[in-house]
Amino acid sequence: MHRPPAMFIADSRGLDFLNSVATPLDTPIDWLDDGDGLIDWLAQAGLVPTDALDALKARATPAELGKVADEARALREWFRGFVRKHGGRPLTASALQELGPLNSLLERDEAFRQIVPAPDRGGALALQMTRRWQSPQSLLLPVGEALAQFVCEEDFSNVKACEGHNCTMLFADHTRRRARRWCAMAICGNRAKQAAHRSRLKGRQ
């Protein structure tokens, strides 16, 4: 299935994951609708190294990857409910009991640190986190990490929904005055401008 490039407009990979299903131009798109879609989205998001994605895709069956895509969509909708419930105000420790599914996912991780050449540092060494990508299910681990970082590091007061008609995109508003209204000015912002312009013209007639 041909999909347009995924949209990363949320200023947070955790919210970008929620936006992996959206209606940006009146046509619903689910970038995670099958295993290939999940692989492509993870590659575009930069959450999994390309060589790991290629290796997993080569040894996993379409059915195995499809099952992980099903799990990814279920995780996405569970987390969407959590964000909708708590968005718009600071998150407190009282929400911890609701995060059991996310902590259960994080418990599966087989991450470890390795000493590697540091990029762009003239032969210096660096300590880098990596993972054992042993099964298709491991593809969910960096997603869980992105969601956990969002929960722990983002001020939920900044979480907003795009005001565009029929738009389902969420974003973290990091503008100086917290005045952001649209997922992207090129899409919903321009549509709103055009609608306002038409309304003004109609009012003058």
N, C-alpha and C positions, 0 to 999 in steps of 0.2 A: 504494500500500500504506500502511495506517495504521500508524504507529510511535509508541510512547510517546516523551515527551521524552528526549533523550539524557542520560546520567548523567555528571556531572563531579565525581567523588569522590576523585580520585587526588592532589590537591594538586600536580599537574604536568600541563600540557597534553600533554606527550609521552606520559605514561602514560594520560591520558584517551583519546588516540588509540588505544592498544592496547585500551582498554576499550570501543571503539566496536563490538565484538562481545562479547556477554556473555549470561549466563543469570540475570538478577536475580531472577526469580520462577518458576523452573522451565521457562520458555519461552525458547529461544534467540532472540536478536534481533541482527541485523546492521544497524547504522544506515548502513552503507556498501554495502548490497547492490545499489544501482543509482545512476545519476547524480543523480537527485532526492534520494536519501538522502545522498549525499556533500554536495550543496549545502546541504541542511538541517542536517547535522551541522556543517559549517564555519560556518554562520550562528549556530548555537547556541553554538559554541565561541568565537565572536568573532574568528576567525582571518582572515576576509576581510570587507572592507566590504560592506554590503548592496547598495550601488549597483553594485559590481563583480560580485557574484553575479548580480544581476538582469540586467546587461548580457551577461554570459557565457551565462546561461541562454537569453536571447532570441536570441542569434546562433549558438549551438552546437546541433547535432542531438542527439537522445537517444542515438544510437549513439556520438557523440564523447564525451558525458558518461559514458556507460556504460563506455567504454574507460578513461577516467581513474579511474572507480570501481574497475575491475579493477586498475589500477596502484596505487591507494591500498591495496586489500586485500593485494596482494603486498608492498608496502612495510611494511604493518602486521605481516604474519606474519614477514617477515625481521627486523624490529626486535624482535618478541616473542622470537625465538630468541636475539638478542643480549642482551636484558635477562635472560632466564632463565639464560643462560650466566654472566653477570657479576653478577647481582643478589646482594645479601647481603654484598658485600665491596667495598672501594674500587676504583674503576676506575683503571687505570694506562695509561701511554702505550703499553704493549705491545698494547693493544686497537686501536690506530689502524689497523693493517692490515686489520682486519675492517670498518672503517667506510667502505670505498670506495664502496659503493652510495649512502650518505648524502651523501658529498662530491660524488659525481657529480650528484646531484639539486641540491645547493646551487649547483653551477657554472652551472646553467641560469638563475639569477636575473637579472632586469633591474630591480633595485631602485635607487632614487635618493632623494636628500633634497630637500625643498622647504621654503621658508619659508611658514608658514601662520599664521592667527590662532590664538593659544593659547586653548584652552577655559578658561573661568572665570578669566581673568586680565585682565579689563577692557581689552581691545584690544591687549594685548601680543602679540608675535610669538614663534613657536617654530619650531625645525627638526624636521621630521617625515619619517620614512622612508615611502616609498610605492613602488608597483610598477606596471609596465605589464602589465595583465591581458590579454595579447594572444591567448591560446589557452586552451582548457580545461585543458591540462597545467600552466598556471601556478597552478592551484588546489592543486597539490601543494607549491608552494614554501613557503608559511607552515607547512605540516605539517612539512616538512624542517627548517625553522628551529626549530620547537618541539622536534623530536627532538634537534637539535644542541644547543640550550640545555640540554635535560635531560642529555645526555651530558656536557657541559662544566661544568655548574653544580650538578648533584645529586650527593650522596654516595650511591653505589650500595649502601652498607651499609644505607641506610634503605628500600630497595625491598623490599616485602613482597607476598605473595599473601594475599587474604582467606581466613580459615580456615573460611568458610561451606561447608556441604555443597554440592558441585557448582558453587560460585561460581568464576568465572575472573578476577575483578577483581584488578587490581594497584593499589598505591598507594605513595606516599612517606610514610613515617611521620615526621612532624615533631613529634609529641607530646613533652613534656618528658622522659619516661622511656622513650620509644620502645616504648610498651606497646600501641599500636593493634593490633587483631586483625581488625577487620571492615571491609569496604568502607563500610558504613553501619550504624549501630546500628538504624535503622528497618527494615532488611531482614534482613541476616544476623545481626546482633547480637541482635535480638529472637527470631529463630528459634532461635538457640543457647540463649537464656534459657528459651524454652518447652520445648525438648527436655530441658534439664537439669531443669526443674521436673517434667516428666512422668516422667523417670527416677527422681527422688527419690520421687515418689508411688508409683511401681511398686515401689520398694525397700521401702516401708513396708507394702505389702500382704502 
